[in-house]
Amino acid sequence: MMPIEIQVRDAGGRTLARFRLADEGEYQIGREQAKVEIPLVDGSVSRRHAAVRLSGGRLFVTDSGSTNGTRLGETALGKHWYEWLAGVPLVCGIFTLVYEPGDFAEEAPAVETDDERTAPVPRAGTADPVPWLESEFPGRLFARDVVPVAEIVASGKLAGETDFLAVGGGIGSFVWVDHLRVWGVPQDRIRVIGVTGSCYEKWKEYCENSQIPGRERIRSNSISTPDNLWGFPGYALRETWREVKGGDIRGFRHILKVFGEPTLAETYTPRADDVYAALDREEARIGWRQMLTFGRAIALRKTDDGRYVLAYKIPADQAEDGDRDRYFLARVVQLATGYPTTRYLDDLQSFKRQNRGSNRVVNAYEEHEGIYRALAERGGTVVVRGRGIVASRVLQRLHETRQRNKQIGVLHLMRGPVEAGATFDLARRAVGYDVEMQPFNWPKACWGGEYRRLLEAAAPEKRVELLSAWGGTTTAERADWMAILSAGKREGWYRIYFGEVKKMRLKNDKVVTEIVAKGPFSETLDLVADYVIDCTGLIADVTSSPFLKDLLARYNPPRNKATGSGPDQRLAGIAVTNQFEIAALRNGAGRVYAAGVVTQNGPYAAVDSFLGLQYAALRSTDHLAAARAPGLRRMGPLRSFVQWLKWTAGAKP
């Protein structure tokens, strides 16, 4: 086989560098020059952006969890391996990578799939996930529902065994592990598989990118404290104590807000830095880092002894012999893998494909600080798409930037006006500036009151009805945000438009957003701006996660009913019991639980909130304790009080 030469080109097609792949194996792509084989040094490229594998005379490529994504032809890559055909461009940030045909030697052998038929070759410009090859990890070992433990051991890739395995490594995994530790499970009987060192690292990235820096207050639920399963003292009391202790009696306003919200006072939410610091403290107390193994989950299977085996890959810099493939065995597994990816609407994807390297159009959850710097220096017009919590914070940041340069205008694009808020029984949401208002993203009774009990008791069809009535895009009613919009309309720098986007194009270094306006004439309008910031959120579709997609394909567990329609559709998660167990994955005494968006449209409404993650952890831990799972002890009032005292003292559980 002849070496392969990959060319790196800029947006204008100019070749910037060439890399020769002489040996079979895996090659990393990213901006960390010292740690990757194909360095692409630009802020649009993640530290570990993608990977290329040369195997059997063919090239395969996968995204490595990059911030801005990787595209192969017209396909946005997930974490499966995709075949990279000659002539098809691979786009990583502002760079395009290509190789030409004729560099391979003899014809490549047929690829064997699970059903032993030749895998179809993707046509140019498209890519499909490559079924596991016999030589690909985990290969034929996972081409069945139940895997023999003896074969796992014989593979030489078994990294360890544990009683409890948390897959994800984010806040959802953390709160479950926190509960296990408080319930008495020793540190050495728990293992966490994740890609970040701290449980909140990805959430912090989302906060900062969506314009909630550490000094600002978070814009979502803070009813619970993920570092403290008792919820006392809460964030408000802690902040009050800190300020009063420092001599500022105004600190009492935080705790008074809690007693008056949301009717007599604006809803209290903590500063982001306070949340991070509290999680750091609890991570240290329970030994989080000692239980954490860095790795990317590939697939989960039942074993023939009533347990589960997770196939995962460790980072390249931790694989001394170059072999990144590992297995881990566990009796109980929890899945809290979070949102699979950032949502890019079709018209945004089309624009990015046609204007590779352009930073004029961004999603609010990706890094885009450069836009605010450019606006502060030169001024300009921005289209903000979407309504809700993220949009409200982006608008506030634009207002703050406008204090440095008054030559900034904002065009706020929404699909349609909101004349009246949704109703349920005798309640109706308030509306302001065509956005429905409420403290968080659900009525307050959903969090721990009568609506929660109603949803748990409801049949799947009834749950769809309830979630449709309670859900929707909302934001918190904040006086500062309302004042900004009021001033913007009065002063003329803020305008609202309603319509559906037909297409977006770049013209004379401006972004032209063509919309069909809502109204009696359905006229077509062009919104001309320097930048577009899309605030439509994150993708909740579990099939966008290759790990979950494989799990669904293999075991076909029931899905929850979907609600809504169009881009706002709440895509259904995996069906779980009221104890958050995926009953379809039971394996003898083995159990699989889930939390967060994986369970969307299930027995709890606010699944991706702090309280939703803690509630799932509480219900599943109680369920395990009742089943006398190894290491767990029943939690009575006295034991709970003793554990709370340990928490206050910072002592190990």
SVG drawing of the C-alpha trace seen along z (x, -y; Angstrom):
<svg xmlns="http://www.w3.org/2000/svg" viewBox="-59 -57 64 75">
<polyline fill="none" stroke="black" stroke-width="0.4" points="0.0,0.0 1.4,-3.4 1.4,-6.3 -1.5,-8.7 -1.0,-12.4 -3.6,-14.6 -3.6,-18.3 -4.8,-21.0 -6.4,-24.0 -7.8,-27.3 -11.2,-28.8 -9.8,-30.0 -8.5,-26.6 -4.8,-27.4 -2.8,-24.4 -1.3,-25.3 0.3,-21.9 0.6,-18.3 0.7,-15.2 1.8,-11.8 0.2,-8.7 2.7,-5.9 1.5,-3.3 -1.8,-1.9 -3.2,-3.2 -4.9,-6.3 -3.9,-9.9 -5.2,-12.7 -6.3,-16.1 -6.4,-19.2 -4.8,-22.5 -2.5,-21.0 0.6,-20.8 2.6,-18.7 -0.1,-16.1 -1.6,-15.5 -0.2,-14.1 -2.1,-16.6 -2.0,-20.0 -4.5,-22.7 -3.7,-25.9 -6.8,-28.0 -9.4,-28.9 -12.1,-27.2 -10.4,-23.8 -10.7,-22.0 -7.6,-20.7 -8.6,-17.2 -10.9,-17.8 -11.1,-14.6 -9.2,-11.4 -8.3,-9.6 -7.7,-5.9 -5.8,-4.2 -7.0,-0.5 -6.9,2.2 -6.3,-0.2 -9.1,-2.6 -9.4,-5.8 -11.9,-6.3 -12.7,-9.4 -14.5,-10.3 -15.3,-13.5 -13.6,-13.6 -16.2,-15.7 -15.1,-19.0 -16.9,-22.2 -17.6,-23.3 -18.1,-19.9 -16.6,-18.0 -18.1,-17.6 -17.4,-15.0 -18.9,-16.2 -22.5,-17.0 -22.5,-14.9 -22.0,-16.2 -19.9,-13.5 -20.8,-11.9 -18.5,-9.6 -18.9,-6.6 -16.2,-5.9 -17.1,-7.0 -15.4,-6.0 -13.5,-8.9 -13.5,-8.5 -11.0,-10.2 -12.1,-13.6 -14.6,-14.1 -13.7,-17.2 -13.2,-16.9 -14.0,-20.2 -12.5,-21.0 -13.1,-24.6 -11.8,-26.9 -9.7,-24.2 -10.6,-21.7 -8.7,-18.4 -8.6,-16.4 -6.7,-13.5 -6.9,-12.4 -7.5,-9.0 -4.8,-6.8 -2.7,-6.8 -3.9,-3.3 -2.3,-0.1 -4.5,2.9 -8.3,2.8 -9.3,2.9 -10.9,6.0 -14.7,6.2 -15.9,4.9 -17.7,7.4 -20.8,6.2 -22.7,7.8 -24.8,9.8 -21.7,10.8 -22.7,8.9 -20.5,6.4 -21.0,2.9 -22.3,0.3 -19.7,-2.3 -21.0,-5.9 -21.4,-7.9 -19.3,-11.1 -20.5,-14.0 -22.2,-11.8 -21.1,-9.5 -22.8,-6.8 -21.5,-5.3 -19.4,-2.3 -20.7,0.9 -18.2,2.4 -15.6,4.1 -14.1,7.4 -10.9,5.4 -12.7,2.4 -13.3,2.1 -15.3,3.7 -15.9,5.7 -17.8,9.0 -17.6,9.4 -20.5,6.9 -22.5,8.2 -24.9,9.9 -27.2,9.1 -25.3,11.0 -21.5,11.1 -19.6,14.0 -17.4,12.7 -14.8,15.2 -14.3,13.6 -14.0,10.2 -11.2,11.5 -9.5,13.3 -9.4,10.1 -6.8,8.7 -8.6,5.3 -10.5,5.6 -9.5,2.6 -11.4,3.5 -14.6,4.5 -16.9,2.6 -20.3,2.7 -21.5,-0.8 -20.5,-2.4 -21.5,-6.0 -21.3,-6.7 -21.0,-10.4 -18.9,-12.1 -21.0,-15.2 -23.2,-16.7 -25.8,-13.9 -23.2,-11.3 -21.8,-13.3 -25.1,-13.6 -25.7,-9.9 -22.2,-9.0 -22.7,-11.6 -25.9,-9.8 -24.2,-6.4 -21.3,-7.7 -23.8,-9.1 -25.8,-5.9 -22.6,-4.1 -21.0,-2.8 -17.1,-2.8 -15.1,-4.8 -13.4,-1.7 -16.7,-0.1 -17.7,-3.0 -16.2,-3.9 -17.0,-6.9 -16.2,-7.0 -16.1,-10.5 -14.1,-12.9 -13.6,-15.8 -11.8,-16.1 -14.5,-18.1 -18.2,-17.2 -19.2,-20.7 -16.6,-21.4 -19.0,-21.0 -21.8,-22.9 -19.4,-25.7 -18.4,-25.9 -22.1,-26.1 -22.6,-28.9 -19.7,-30.9 -20.4,-30.6 -24.1,-31.6 -22.9,-34.7 -23.1,-33.7 -19.6,-34.3 -18.7,-33.2 -19.7,-36.6 -23.2,-36.4 -26.2,-34.6 -27.3,-31.5 -30.6,-31.8 -32.0,-28.4 -33.3,-26.4 -31.5,-26.7 -34.1,-25.2 -31.6,-22.5 -27.9,-22.4 -26.1,-19.5 -23.3,-19.6 -25.7,-19.1 -28.4,-16.5 -30.2,-17.8 -30.6,-21.3 -29.7,-23.1 -28.1,-25.5 -29.1,-26.5 -27.2,-29.0 -29.3,-31.9 -28.5,-31.3 -24.8,-30.7 -24.6,-34.0 -26.5,-35.8 -24.2,-34.4 -21.0,-35.3 -22.1,-38.9 -23.5,-39.5 -20.4,-37.9 -18.4,-40.4 -20.4,-43.3 -22.8,-43.9 -26.4,-43.6 -27.8,-43.9 -27.0,-40.2 -30.3,-39.5 -32.0,-40.4 -31.0,-37.0 -32.8,-34.9 -35.8,-37.3 -36.0,-36.7 -36.5,-33.0 -39.5,-33.6 -41.1,-36.1 -40.4,-34.5 -41.8,-34.7 -44.8,-36.8 -43.3,-39.3 -39.7,-39.2 -37.7,-38.1 -36.6,-34.5 -33.2,-34.0 -30.5,-32.3 -26.8,-31.9 -23.7,-33.2 -22.1,-30.7 -18.8,-30.9 -20.6,-29.9 -21.9,-26.8 -18.5,-25.8 -16.8,-26.3 -19.5,-24.3 -19.1,-21.4 -15.3,-21.5 -15.7,-21.1 -18.0,-18.2 -15.9,-16.5 -13.0,-16.6 -15.1,-15.3 -16.4,-12.2 -13.2,-11.4 -14.6,-12.1 -11.2,-12.3 -10.1,-8.9 -13.2,-7.3 -12.9,-8.9 -11.4,-7.1 -10.9,-9.2 -12.6,-7.6 -15.2,-7.9 -18.1,-5.4 -18.5,-3.3 -21.1,-0.7 -22.8,1.2 -23.8,4.8 -25.3,7.4 -23.0,10.2 -23.7,13.8 -23.3,13.5 -26.0,10.8 -23.7,7.8 -22.9,5.3 -19.7,4.5 -18.8,1.1 -16.5,0.7 -14.7,-2.6 -11.6,-4.4 -9.0,-6.0 -7.2,-9.2 -4.3,-8.7 -1.8,-10.2 -2.8,-7.6 -2.3,-4.6 1.4,-3.7 1.4,-0.9 -0.9,-2.8 -3.9,-0.6 -6.8,-2.8 -9.5,-0.1 -10.8,0.9 -13.7,2.8 -15.2,2.3 -17.6,4.7 -20.3,3.5 -23.3,4.8 -25.2,1.5 -24.9,-1.2 -26.1,-4.8 -26.4,-6.6 -26.2,-10.4 -24.6,-11.4 -26.1,-14.8 -27.1,-16.6 -25.6,-14.9 -24.7,-18.1 -25.5,-21.7 -28.6,-22.3 -27.9,-23.7 -31.0,-24.5 -30.9,-23.4 -30.5,-26.9 -27.5,-27.5 -25.9,-24.3 -26.4,-25.2 -24.8,-28.6 -21.8,-27.1 -21.2,-24.6 -21.3,-27.3 -19.2,-29.7 -16.6,-27.6 -14.4,-29.5 -16.9,-32.4 -17.5,-33.4 -20.5,-35.5 -23.1,-32.9 -22.7,-31.1 -24.8,-29.1 -25.0,-30.7 -23.6,-27.6 -20.3,-27.7 -17.5,-30.1 -18.2,-33.5 -16.5,-36.1 -14.9,-37.6 -18.2,-38.9 -18.6,-41.1 -15.1,-42.4 -15.6,-43.2 -18.9,-45.0 -17.3,-47.0 -14.6,-48.2 -16.5,-48.7 -20.2,-48.5 -22.7,-46.7 -26.0,-44.9 -26.8,-41.5 -29.7,-39.1 -30.6,-37.2 -32.7,-34.1 -34.9,-32.5 -36.6,-33.3 -36.0,-32.0 -33.3,-32.0 -30.3,-31.9 -31.7,-34.6 -32.4,-36.9 -28.8,-36.6 -27.3,-37.2 -29.5,-40.3 -28.2,-41.5 -24.6,-41.0 -25.3,-42.9 -26.7,-45.8 -23.6,-45.8 -21.4,-45.9 -23.5,-48.7 -22.4,-50.8 -19.0,-50.8 -20.2,-51.5 -23.7,-53.0 -23.5,-52.0 -24.9,-48.5 -28.3,-47.4 -30.2,-44.3 -32.8,-42.5 -34.6,-39.9 -36.1,-37.2 -38.8,-34.9 -41.1,-32.5 -44.3,-34.2 -45.8,-36.5 -47.1,-35.3 -50.3,-37.1 -51.4,-35.0 -49.5,-32.6 -50.3,-28.9 -53.0,-27.9 -53.5,-24.9 -56.4,-24.6 -56.8,-28.1 -53.2,-29.2 -51.9,-31.3 -48.4,-32.3 -47.6,-36.0 -46.3,-37.4 -43.8,-40.2 -42.1,-41.1 -43.5,-38.1 -41.9,-35.7 -43.8,-33.6 -42.6,-34.3 -42.2,-32.1 -39.5,-31.5 -37.8,-28.6 -38.8,-26.5 -41.7,-24.7 -44.5,-25.6 -43.2,-25.5 -45.4,-22.6 -43.5,-20.4 -40.4,-20.5 -41.6,-18.9 -45.3,-19.5 -48.7,-18.3 -47.7,-18.4 -44.8,-16.1 -47.0,-13.5 -49.6,-13.9 -46.9,-13.3 -45.5,-10.2 -49.0,-8.6 -49.9,-9.4 -50.0,-6.9 -47.6,-7.7 -50.4,-9.3 -51.5,-11.5 -47.9,-12.6 -47.7,-13.9 -50.8,-16.0 -49.4,-17.3 -46.0,-18.1 -47.5,-19.9 -49.5,-22.1 -46.7,-22.8 -43.7,-23.0 -42.7,-25.5 -40.0,-28.2 -40.0,-30.6 -37.6,-32.9 -37.5,-34.3 -39.2,-37.6 -36.3,-39.9 -36.6,-43.6 -33.2,-44.4 -33.9,-42.4 -37.3,-43.9 -35.8,-47.4 -33.2,-46.7 -35.8,-45.7 -38.1,-48.6 -35.2,-51.0 -34.1,-49.3 -37.6,-49.7 -37.9,-53.3 -34.4,-54.3 -34.7,-52.4 -31.8,-50.0 -33.9,-46.9 -36.5,-45.6 -38.6,-42.4 -39.4,-40.5 -41.6,-37.4 -41.1,-34.9 -39.7,-31.6 -36.2,-31.6 -36.1,-30.6 -32.3,-30.8 -29.2,-32.7 -26.4,-34.0 -23.3,-36.1 -23.3,-39.2 -20.8,-42.0 -19.4,-40.7 -22.9,-40.9 -25.2,-38.0 -28.6,-38.3 -31.3,-36.3 -34.3,-35.9 -37.6,-35.4 -41.2,-34.9 -42.8,-37.3 -45.8,-36.3 -48.8,-38.5 -51.8,-38.9 -49.6,-39.2 -46.8,-36.7 -44.3,-39.1 -40.6,-38.2 -38.1,-40.3 -34.3,-40.5 -32.6,-41.1 -29.1,-42.4 -26.6,-42.1 -23.0,-41.7 -23.6,-38.7 -26.3,-36.1 -26.4,-34.5 -28.7,-31.5 -30.2,-30.8 -32.3,-27.8 -30.5,-25.6 -29.2,-22.1 -30.2,-18.9 -32.1,-16.5 -32.5,-13.7 -30.9,-10.7 -30.2,-9.1 -27.7,-12.0 -25.5,-10.2 -23.7,-7.3 -23.5,-5.5 -27.2,-5.7 -28.1,-5.1 -26.2,-1.8 -28.0,-0.9 -31.4,-1.6 -30.5,0.4 -29.3,3.4 -32.0,3.8 -34.8,1.7 -36.0,0.4 -39.4,-1.5 -39.2,-5.3 -41.3,-7.9 -44.0,-9.7 -42.9,-12.8 -44.6,-16.2 -44.8,-19.3 -44.0,-19.8 -41.4,-21.4 -38.1,-22.7 -39.5,-23.0 -40.5,-19.3 -39.4,-17.7 -37.8,-14.5 -38.6,-11.5 -36.1,-9.9 -35.7,-6.3 -38.6,-5.0 -37.8,-4.6 -39.7,-3.7 -40.6,-6.2 -37.3,-5.0 -35.5,-6.0 -34.6,-2.4 -34.5,-1.3 -36.5,1.8 -35.9,3.2 -32.2,3.5 -32.5,5.6 -30.1,8.5 -30.8,10.8 -29.8,8.8 -28.1,6.2 -29.8,2.8 -29.4,-0.2 -30.6,-3.6 -30.7,-6.9 -30.9,-10.6 -31.1,-13.9 -32.1,-14.4 -31.8,-10.6 -35.2,-10.3 -36.9,-13.2 -40.7,-13.1 -40.6,-10.5 -41.8,-10.7 -40.2,-14.1 -40.6,-17.3 -37.4,-19.3 -35.1,-16.3 -32.0,-18.4 -32.2,-20.8 -30.2,-20.5 -33.3,-19.3 -34.2,-16.9 -30.8,-15.3 -30.9,-15.0 -34.4,-13.6 -33.4,-10.9 -30.4,-10.1 -32.5,-10.0 -35.2,-7.7 -32.7,-5.3 -30.5,-5.1 -33.6,-4.4 -34.5,-1.7 -31.1,-0.1 -31.2,-0.3 -34.6,1.4 -33.2,4.1 -30.2,4.5 -27.7,3.7 -24.1,4.2 -22.8,1.5 -26.0,-0.6 -27.7,-1.0 -31.3,-2.3 -31.4,-6.0 -33.3,-6.8 -33.6,-10.2 -30.7,-9.6 -28.3,-8.3 -29.3,-11.2 -28.6,-13.7 -25.2,-12.2 -24.3,-12.4 -25.4,-16.0 -23.1,-16.8 -20.3,-15.2 -21.2,-17.4 -21.1,-20.6 -17.7,-19.6 -16.3,-18.6 -15.6,-15.1 -15.7,-11.9 -19.1,-10.2"/>
</svg>
